[in-house]
Amino acid sequence: MLRTDEVQQAASERGRLLSSGWSISVGVVGWSIGGGHGPFAPSKGMGVDNVLEVELVTADGSLVVANAEQNSDLWWALRGGGGSAFGVITSITLRAHATPEGGLSRGVIAWEGNMCTNDRQRLHNILDGFAGWSLRRDERWSGLVFHTLAPALLPAPIPPCGATWHIFAQCKLQSLHFSKPARGPNRRLRRRVHGPGRGRAGWF
């Protein structure tokens, strides 16, 4: 299986990047033909948008090449229509994109709290603030947010008002403006939604 980290490494050595998923251990072929959502989707397209050609062995044993000009119906079906249902893929050609002049920035922001009165309101403030902040970003921005119960992250005992919560946000940005540590957006975000209590953030 060809993994994301392998193809991104090869592309980066040539000043290019591929639209890929968030996890570097994901297989490139399955991710690409299965839809392919990831951090570069807003600006570079999803995985299926970047499949230029596929070579596969069909059920009758034929080796077939499918692209926009040749066997185009199969090419369209392979791009998000359940590619493994049509044959065994032996080769795939993906579009490579020039690496942004300013490089890429990745940020991780995390907050935790409990469901007591103050922290419960803080939870809502964080979610609303992060959503509003992300909606004002352009296509160079992409992010994921996870909101989970997280008792192990908080000191014992668990507060009498019940459950604890944890929010983890991961962001990627691309542009000349963000080529240096992107502290500006992070400062604005923290000032707006952090509030009292525990929280941490970092850009790298």
C-alpha atoms as one frame of an Amber mdcrd trajectory, in Angstrom:
protein
   0.000   0.000   0.000   1.298   3.427  -0.978   0.806   5.792   1.962   0.205
   9.535   2.116   3.509  10.303   3.807   5.422   8.523   1.037   3.818  10.409
  -1.847   3.916  13.762  -0.047   7.613  13.277   0.658   8.298  12.498  -2.997
   6.195  15.474  -4.117   7.824  17.893  -1.671  11.263  17.055  -3.048   9.984
  18.443  -6.344   8.285  21.526  -4.892   4.838  19.973  -5.154   2.066  18.718
  -2.879  -0.926  16.442  -3.360  -4.415  16.896  -2.036  -4.478  14.346   0.770
  -6.136  13.427   4.046  -5.262  14.473   7.580  -3.556  11.207   8.513  -0.186
  10.416   6.935  -0.730   6.652   7.295  -3.807   6.543   5.022  -3.475   4.673
   1.724  -3.433   7.048  -1.228  -5.487   4.972  -3.689  -8.398   4.121  -1.402
  -8.564   7.672  -0.071  -8.515   9.196  -3.565 -11.231   7.060  -5.138 -13.387
   7.038  -1.997 -14.062  10.770  -2.052 -10.998  12.184  -0.364 -11.691  14.937
   2.148  -8.663  16.610   3.693  -6.936  19.870   4.612  -6.245  20.889   1.006
  -9.777  20.237  -0.293 -10.983  23.883  -0.144  -8.137  25.113  -2.354  -6.915
  22.048  -4.287 -10.055  19.936  -4.519 -10.976  16.622  -2.943  -9.235  13.368
  -3.738 -11.611  12.450  -6.561 -11.099  15.863  -8.180  -7.401  15.116  -8.527
  -7.580  11.638 -10.080  -6.362  12.094 -13.651  -6.062   8.465 -14.729  -6.538
   4.971 -13.359  -5.215   1.667 -14.648  -7.095  -1.377 -13.383  -7.842  -5.028
 -14.016 -11.573  -5.606 -14.496 -13.551  -8.716 -13.555 -12.981 -10.329 -16.974
  -9.203 -10.028 -16.570  -8.772  -7.077 -18.941  -6.216  -4.377 -18.172  -8.055
  -1.092 -18.719  -6.920   2.540 -18.690  -9.600   5.058 -17.680  -9.303   8.835
 -17.920 -11.307  11.796 -19.213 -10.765  10.757 -22.837 -10.560   6.961 -22.660
 -13.193   4.824 -20.901 -14.480   8.048 -19.384 -17.637   6.406 -17.972 -15.454
   4.083 -15.897 -13.223   7.005 -14.897 -16.240   8.919 -13.574 -17.498   5.834
 -11.735 -14.104   5.275 -10.102 -14.019   8.846  -8.783 -16.182   8.482  -5.689
 -18.533   5.775  -6.917 -16.948   2.934  -4.968 -13.806   2.396  -7.000 -12.953
  -1.055  -5.663 -16.243  -2.380  -7.038 -15.061  -1.957 -10.627 -11.749  -3.779
 -10.567  -8.293  -4.009  -9.018  -6.378  -0.770  -9.427  -2.757  -1.289 -10.467
  -1.801   2.334 -11.164  -3.203   5.788 -10.461  -2.152   9.222 -11.721  -2.881
  12.175  -9.434  -2.624  15.907 -10.031   0.293  17.578  -8.208   0.076  21.209
  -7.089   2.827  23.760  -6.608   3.703  24.214  -2.939   2.489  27.686  -1.788
   5.253  30.275  -1.886   4.925  30.946   1.820   4.764  27.287   2.779   2.231
  25.797   5.179   1.369  26.407   8.814  -0.269  23.875  11.104  -1.926  24.812
  14.368  -3.303  22.800  17.270  -5.607  24.349  19.841  -7.099  22.530  22.838
  -9.440  23.435  25.670 -10.870  21.374  28.521 -13.411  21.961  31.263 -16.438
  20.503  33.007 -20.203  20.929  32.934 -20.452  23.215  35.945 -22.177  26.541
  35.333 -19.172  28.680  34.328 -17.432  26.024  32.248 -20.659  24.996  30.536
 -21.114  28.555  29.252 -17.438  28.655  28.332 -17.929  25.509  26.229 -20.649
  27.242  24.219 -18.505  30.377  23.851 -15.566  28.359  22.531 -17.630  26.447
  19.977 -19.436  29.579  18.762 -16.215  31.598  18.662 -14.258  28.976  16.761
 -17.086  28.472  14.258 -17.343  32.208  13.639 -13.581  32.579  13.282 -13.278
  29.696  10.806 -16.140  30.998   8.644 -14.161  34.176   8.028 -11.159  32.296
   6.629 -10.727  31.829   2.872  -9.956  28.668   0.871  -6.382  28.582   2.167
  -7.713  27.513   5.559  -8.956  24.102   6.616  -9.574  22.561  10.009 -11.001
  19.779  12.152 -12.653  20.069  15.559 -13.225  17.202  18.019 -15.458  17.624
  21.067 -15.310  14.700  23.493 -15.689  13.641  27.111 -12.249  13.653  28.669
 -12.145  12.768  32.382  -8.509  11.655  32.153  -7.432  15.163  31.184  -8.783
  16.793  34.331  -7.591  16.499  37.944  -9.533  14.135  40.220 -12.142  14.106
  41.555 -14.656  14.692  38.772 -16.674  17.815  39.659 -20.056  17.213  41.323
 -21.928  18.719  38.360 -20.999  15.740  36.191 -19.220  15.231  32.876 -16.025
  16.842  31.693 -15.329  17.963  28.138 -12.370  18.442  25.836 -12.115  20.270
  22.519  -9.252  19.628  20.124  -8.925  21.724  16.969  -6.348  21.166  14.234
  -5.859  23.738  11.491  -3.770  24.082   8.346  -3.183  27.338   6.538  -1.315
  28.117   3.348  -0.096  31.467   2.081   2.821  33.868   2.204   1.135  35.631
   5.128   1.241  32.472   7.231   4.767  31.435   6.272   5.976  32.619   9.685
   4.369  31.363  12.925   0.738  32.367  12.589   0.370  33.979  15.983  -1.997
  36.744  14.895  -5.142  34.649  14.227  -4.363  32.503  17.246  -4.175  35.513
  19.560  -7.502  36.812  18.317  -9.094  33.409  18.723  -7.788  32.905  22.251
  -8.836  36.379  23.355 -12.344  35.808  22.075 -13.140  32.295  23.249 -10.585
  31.191  25.813 -11.957  32.773  28.985 -11.048  31.536  32.461  -9.917  27.959
  33.080  -7.656  25.566  31.271  -6.641  25.809  27.635  -3.599  25.706  25.390
  -2.728  26.595  21.823   0.252  26.496  19.513   1.280  27.039  15.892   4.133
  25.259  14.173
